[in-house]
Amino acid sequence: MTGWSMGGYLSNHSGCLRDDLRAVGPHSGGAHDLNACKGKRKPVILFHFNPDGLIDYSCGVKARDGWVKRNGCKMDDPEVTAVKGGKCEYYKGCPSDGQVAFCTFDLPPNHATDFLAGHAWSGGTVQQYSIAETESAAELGWSFFKKYAW
């Protein structure tokens, strides 16, 4: 399951509560307290722009921290992969059914004055709601799901 903005919150929350979801990929969202999760751990890839004019970057960090802890990964020294306009951090020590990745993107200068600058989908084509100059979150998420959820 994936979602953007409030859909990012929903995918985090649903991933916490529903065992039938194999993986989640929230974009530009945050998370509720994951200590109350009844479901099993699962692979999670999170996406966030820094800055985000609506849902602060710290919300993405809090969601990442919650999943890293819940899934039993190590927070320190993640494996960092450069992507177009940003980076993805893959946390080490995760169990085979609980990989966590956090992909963050810098705001291109030509988007600095956009309404709610940085609150957008990474790599999309709809100008108002996405930033094409960054790696495609859809492609990153699908690659992650194929590798870790099946």
N, C-alpha and C positions, 0 to 999 in steps of 0.2 A: 504494500500500500504506500502511496506517496501523496503528498499534498503540499500546497503553497500557502503561506500566510496562515490564516486560521485553519486551513486544511493541513498545514504542517503540525499545528497543535493537535488536530484530530488524528493524524496518522501516528504521532507519538503516543497519544492516549490509547488509541485502538491497539497499537502494537503492544502496549503494556497489558491490556485486559483480554485480548483475544488470542487464544492458542492457534486458531486456524489461519492466522496471518503468518506467512513464512519469513517475511522481512519487511522493514519499513525504510522509507527514504524521504523524510520531511525536509522541506525547503522553506527558509525564512520564517520559521516558527519557533516555538519554545516547547516546554514540557511541563506537565503536572508532576507532582511528587511520584517518582517511580518506585518508592519503597512499598507502595500499596499494590503493586502489580500482583495479579494472581496467575498470570500466564507464565509460560516458560521463556527463557532468554531467546533472543533471535538476532540475526544480523541487522545492523542499522547503519545507514549512510545518511549523514546530515549535510545540508547545504546552507550557507549563509553569506551574505555580502557584509563587508565592513567598509563603510557604515551602512546601516539600514535605517531609513527615515521613519519607519513605523514600528517594527518589532526589533528592538535593540539587539545588537550583536551579542550582548551578555546573555540574552535568552537562549540563543543557539549554543553558547558555551555551557550554560546550565543544563540544557538537554543532553549535550555531549557527555558532560561529567556524570550525569545520571545513568546513561546507558553504559559508559565505561565501567562504572561501579557495579551496576546490576548484572552485567555480563561477565564480570570477573577479569577484565583486562587490566593491563598496567598503564597508568597514566603517563609515566615518564618516558621520554625518548621514543616517540612514535616514528614510524617510517614515513618520510615525507616524499611525496611525488608532486613535481611541478605540473600544473595544468594551465591551459590558456587563461591568463588573467588572475591566477591564484595558485592554490596548492591543496592537496588532499593529504591528510594525516591518517595513517592506518595504525591502530593501537596494537601493541604486541602483547603476547600472553593470553589472547582471547581464546576461549574454547572453540572448537570447530563449528559449533552452532551459534556463535555469538560474536562474530567479528564486528568491530565498530570503526567507522571512518568519518572524518569531519572535513568537508571540503569548503574552503573559504575563498572569497573572491574580493579583489580590490575594485573599487568603483573607477571606471575609466573617466578621465578628465572631462570628456564631452557629455557626461551624464551628471556632473556635479550639481547642476541647477535643476535637474528633473524634479517633478513633484514626487515627494517621498523618496528622494534619491536612494538608490540601493535596495529598495523594496521591490524586487523584480525576480523573475525566473532567469537563471543563468543559461545563456546560449540560445534563447528563443528568437523568434522572428517578429513577434508583435511588438513594435517599438515602445509603446507606453508601458507594457508589462513585462518586458524581458530585455536582457542586455546581450546582444549578439556577439560582442567583443570578448566574451568569456566562454569557457568550456561548457558544452551542453550538459546540463544536469540530467536530462533525460537519458543521454548516452552513458554518462558515468553511472547513473543509477541502474540502468539495465545491465551493464557489464558487471556491476557489483552483485546484483541479484542472481545473475547466471552463475557467478563463481561461488557465492556463499549461501544461497538459499536453496539450491538443489543439489 
